[in-house]
Amino acid sequence: MRISESYIKCLAYEGEGYDLVVRVVVNGEISGGRNMNPGRYDEDFLMSFERRPIVTSVEGCADSVADFMSTFHCPTAGYVPITVHGRYFTPPLLPNAVQPPVKGATVLIDGKACNRTMHVVGREDTELVCVEYPGTGFDKNVSVRVHSGFESTDRNARLSYAQE
């Protein structure tokens, strides 16, 4: 949408990627300056999309048929592994680049980081295993923080510790 001679506004589609080049074409003229690197110009505008992780469920202790998103009666020492299910637990794939090793996602139980979070091999983007999550209490929120610092905001997956 053209706002003025020197200002345009556009609504980008949902997506993912890093340092995506945005160019404007007006009357056949393409925005951009001198060629600094192949395919890139010094006046190009770059845009990146970050994905916020989404947690859909957690399982591992005593799971309930009535509440398939939560797990119950976890030991207060947190030694029973729990599996967190969701999406966007890894960085987006970069086009034409070697993907760096998966790292940086952390499972949080009521805001407190799990001592050991591991990606499930072959399902790195959708499953995390957490062990060593000591605590007490009932109905604790389970969330995920990824390498970029984004944290899931859904509050559906819950964990309750055993009452000892």
C-alpha positions, 0 to 999 in steps of 0.5 A, spaced: 500 500 500 502 506 497 502 511 503 506 517 500 512 518 495 517 516 500 513 511 504 510 504 503 506 499 507 505 492 506 503 486 510 507 480 510 505 473 509 506 469 515 513 465 514 519 463 516 526 465 514 532 469 516 535 475 512 530 475 507 531 480 502 525 485 500 525 489 494 520 494 491 518 494 484 515 501 481 514 502 474 519 496 472 525 499 477 527 495 482 529 497 489 537 496 491 543 499 490 550 497 488 552 490 488 556 488 494 555 481 494 552 476 489 545 476 490 545 482 495 545 490 495 548 495 500 541 498 500 537 492 500 532 491 506 532 485 510 527 481 514 527 475 518 521 471 521 521 468 528 517 462 530 514 462 537 514 455 540 507 452 541 506 447 547 500 442 545 501 437 551 506 434 556 506 426 558 510 422 562 508 421 569 501 419 571 497 421 564 489 422 564 484 420 559 480 426 561 486 431 560 490 429 555 494 435 555 497 434 562 501 429 566 500 428 574 503 425 580 510 427 578 515 425 583 518 432 587 525 430 585 523 430 578 527 424 576 521 421 571 522 423 564 517 428 561 516 429 554 513 435 551 509 436 545 508 442 540 511 445 534 517 450 533 522 448 538 528 449 533 530 455 528 527 455 521 531 452 516 535 457 512 535 456 505 541 453 501 545 453 508 547 447 513 543 447 518 547 448 525 546 443 530 540 443 534 541 447 541 538 452 546 531 450 547 529 449 554 523 446 558 520 450 563 515 448 569 512 454 572 517 459 569 523 454 572 528 451 567 528 444 567 535 442 569 536 437 562 532 438 556 533 434 550 531 434 543 528 427 541 532 425 535 528 425 528 523 429 532 527 435 534 522 441 532 516 437 535 518 433 542 523 435 547 524 430 553 525 434 560 529 430 566 531 433 573 525 438 574 524 438 582 519 442 585 512 441 588 505 443 587 499 442 583 497 445 576 504 448 574 504 451 567 509 447 562 512 452 557 518 452 552 523 457 551 527 457 544 534 459 542 532 466 540 529 467 547 521 467 545 517 463 549 511 459 548 505 463 551 499 458 551 497 455 557 494 448 556 500 443 558 500 442 565 504 438 570 502 436 578 507 434 583 505 428 587 503 430 594 508 427 599 
